[in-house]
Amino acid sequence: MDEARARDVLAAAEVLPGPATDARLLALGENAVFAAGDLVVKVGRDAELLDRAGRELDIALWLAESGVPAVRAARPEPMLVEGHPVTVWHRMPDPVRPAEPRDLAELLRLVHALPSPAPSSPAPSFSGGTLELPPRELLNGVERWLRLAGDAVDPADAAYLRERRDGFASAAAGLTPQLPPGPIHGDALPRNVHVGPDGPVLVDLETFSADLREHDLVVMALSRDRYGLPAEAYDSFTEAYGWDVREWDGCSVLRGARETASCAWVAQHAPSNPKALAEFERRVASLRDGDESVRWYPF
């Protein structure tokens, strides 16, 4: 899905006060995210993401009821528009400063203190049912992303990532966590924190899960090792959270799983973006070579 297609879907959804051509594109990945007036609209890449979009709305309401600062929905249910899930959110005030790792750590402490919603009792839900958080299926998207990549990527690279996926999925299933499992954000990065006048707020709730809390912490460890996060910034994260996941024996397994997923995620953009293909090839080559010093670039 490119920007033009996403704008067509946005126009067909008829949720904005003005024309879709006036909306500002904020991000283009699995979702195209647009802002207009006091609303933000997310257009999903395909219909397979509809259930996830609905669960994200439920999670936003549950977090509001739990007192966790997070983005709030403006419409009660997702829409399926021309084969694309569409959700509508309240636009947050302009940020007062960029989010820092310590802001993320403080929000994660709140999330990690929550018990999972009990399936046997009603939880706040736009859908009217009960909210059940799924496990963090970090590697489940690999096949879909590689399928979207098609012939744009080397079949040998795709086969290599599938083999890695299977190996790390098996290894992750046997991990013994250091922290008690429970609700996690699932994509815990400072880019998913918005610092407004009232303080840090969590955004992008679609990967919220109930699983090993270490999933959320490995993300920042990988940011330090692969994406150039300064050591002092990482240290501020671990200090605010109260623990460094690198002390845990299972860290390398979850890190390897996330690296595998991150490679496959970039692959889906390769058919239409030469820079994505170059980044995909850089990442796969570093994994094949076992070279953890190769810098990866956010995409």
N, C-alpha and C positions, 0 to 999 in steps of 0.2 A: 504494500500500500504506500503510494507516494503522497505528497502533500495535496496535489490536485484531486486525487480520489478522495482523500479524507475531507477536503472542503466540500466536495459534492455531497458526501454523506451528512456532513454538518448542516448543509443547507436543507437537505431533505428531512432532517430531524425536526426542524422548526422550533428550536428551543431558545434561540437567541433573540434579544430585543431588536437587533438590526441585521443587516445582510451578513452572510457567512464570509463574504470577501473582506469584510472589515475586521474579522477576528484575527488576533495575533497568535501565530504558532509559537508555542513555548517549547515543545519537544516532539520528536518523531522517532519512535522506536516500536515496541509492541503496540503502543497506543500513540495516536496523534493527539496532542493536548493543545487546546485553543483557549484563549482568554478574550472575553468581551464584556464590557460593563462590569457588573458585580458577579459574573459567572465564569466558571472554568468548565469546559466540556472535554471529555475523553472519548475518542473514537477508537475502538479496538480493531486490531488487524484483521480478524476473521471471526466467524460465528462460534468457533471452538472456545472463545474467551468469554462467552455470554455468562456461563455459570460463575466464573471467577469475578466478573463485573458485579453480579448480584451479591456475591459474598462480600465484596469490598464495601458495598453499601451497608450491609449488616454489621460488618466490623466497625465501620465509622460510628454507627449508632451505639454499639456495645462499648466502644472506647469513651464516647461521650458520657454514657451512664456510669462508667468506671472512673471518670475523672482524669483520664489521660488526654493531654492536649493533642489534638489531631484534627485533620481537615474534616469538614462537615459537608454532608450531601445536601443538595438543593432540591432534588426530586427523589421520590421514594423508591423507584424501581428502575432497573436498566431497560433500555429500549433496544430492539433489534431493527436496525434501519439498513435496508439494502444489503443484508448479510453481515452487518457490522454492529457489535454492541456499543451503545452510547450511554454514558452516565454524565450527570450534571452536578456540579459542586459549587459551593459558595467560594467566591474568590477571596483570598486572604489579603490583608493590608500589605502594602509594599514592605519588603524586608528593611530592617533598621541596620543590619550588618550581615555579612556572610555567615553561614552556619559553620561551627568549628567542631572538631572531634569530641570535645568535652560536652557540647550541647547534646550530641547524639548519645553519649554515654549516660547522661542524666535521664534522658527519655527512656533509654533501654532499661535502666534500673526500675522505672515505673512499670514498664511492660512486663519485665521479668518477675515482678512481684505479684502479678495477677494470676489467679487460678484460671484454668481453662473453663469456658462455659460448660455447665453440666448438660449433657444431652437429654437427661431425663426431666429437666425443668425448663420452662420457657426462658429464653434470653431475649433482650431487646433485638428485634428483627424487623426490617422493612417488609420482608416477605411473609411475616405473620407466623412463621414456624419457629424452630429452634436453631440457634447458631451453633454449628459444630465446626471447629477449626480442623482443617486437614493436616496431615504430616507435611513437612517441608520436602516436597518431591523435587529437590534441586535439579536432578538429572532428567526429569520427565520431559522437559522441553527440547532435549537434544535432538531427538528424532524429527520433530516438527521443524526445528530451525534448519537442520540439514536438508530436509525435504524442500523447504522454501529456497535454499541455496541452489539446489539442482545441479546443473552442469557447470555452474560458475566456479565451483571449487573442485579441486583434484579428488577423484573418487578414493584414492589411497588415503588422503587426509581425512575424508569422511569416515572411512572404515577404521582408521586409527582412533578417531574420537569415539566411535561406537564401542570399540574394544575397551578404551579407557573408562567409558561410562559404565560398562558392565562390571569392570574390576572394582571401581570405587564404590559402586552401589552395593556390591557384596561386602566390601570392607566396612562401609559405613554402618551396615546392618548389625555388625558385631561389636560396635564401639560401646565402651562403658563411660558414661558422661561423668564429669566432675560436678556439674551443677544439676539441680533437679529439673527435669524437662517441664515444659509448659509453653505458654504463648510467646511467640517471637515475631519480630517484624518481617524477617526473611530476606530483606535486601538493605541491611543496616549500613547506610553510608550518609555522610553529611549532606549530600545533594538531596536526600529525602527528608531533610529537616528545614523548616522555614522559620526564621527568627523575625517575628513581628513585634509590634509595640508591647505585647503582653508576654513575650518570651518565646522559646523554641516550641515548635509544633511539628508533629509527625505528618508526613504526606506519603502518597503512593502506598496504599495499604493492601494492594492486591496479592502480595506474597505472604500476608499474615498467616501463621501456621501454629500448630502445637507440636513441638519437637524439641530437640536438644537446644538449650540456650546457647551452646557453643557456636551454633550456626551463625548467630548474629555477631559474634565476636571475631570469628575467623575472617569475616569480610574486611575488617580494618587491618588485621595482620597481613592479609594479602595486599591491601592498599599500600602498606609500608614496603613490602618486599617487591611488588611488581609495578606499582603505579606511581612511585616517587613520593609518597607521603613522607614528610620529614620525620626523623626519629623522635624529635621533641613533641611533634603533634601526636604521634602514636602514644607516646608516654603520657601525654595529658589525657588521652582517652582511657588508658588503663588505670590511671590514678583516679579519675572521676568514677569509673565503673567499680574499681576495687579489686580487679584481678586481670592477669595477663593470660589469655588463652594459650599462648605459646608454651606455657608451663605444663600443658595437658598432653598426654601421650597420643591422643587421637587427633591433634591439631593437623598433622600432615595429611591425614585421610580426608578431612573436610575441606582442607585447602585444595587438595588435588581434585576433589569433586567439583569445587567451585571453578577452578581453572578450566576444567573440561567444559562445564556449562558456559563459561564466559567465551570460550573459543567458538562454540557452536552458535551462541547468540549473535556474534558478529557475522557469522557466515550467512545468515538470512538476508543481510543487506548487500552481500557481494554482487548479486545479479545487476544491480542498478548503481553501484557505487564503487569505483576502482580503489578508493582509499580504504573501504571496508575490506575488500579482497586482500590488499597489501597487509592490513593489520591482522587479518585472519591467518595469512601465511606466516607472518612474523611469530604469532603466538604458537601455532602448531609446531613450527620449526624449533622453538625454544623448549617445548615439551618433549619433542622427539630427542633433542640433544641433552635433555636433563639439565639445562642451563637456567638456573633460577635467578641469574643476574640480568637477564635480558629484560629491558624495560618494556612494559605494555602501555598503550595509550588509550585513555577513555574514548568511547565511541558512542 
